[in-house]
Amino acid sequence: MGEEASLSRVPVNIMAWGQTCWSKDLLHDNPNDVPKDVKIDLHWVSDLPLFDYDTDMDVMTTSKAFAREPWSRQYFQQLRE
């Protein structure tokens, strides 16, 4: 029961369609219950247009998000290395 869940994602066509699979032994509400093998195999499709983060994101929203980050000298030193 202590094993990790298995998760895989396959983006077949970026932001258009893909597949996500998940599996793990799970217990119901009753602790005396026998673990059940749960598997989810999800195929998804999207008809939304491609989102380009470089041009489609609002500059002010991005700037505010960066301003809230806890930047430190150590962070930039690690980036340099």
Order of alpha helices (4+ residues) and beta strands (2+ residues): beta-beta-beta-alpha-alpha-alpha
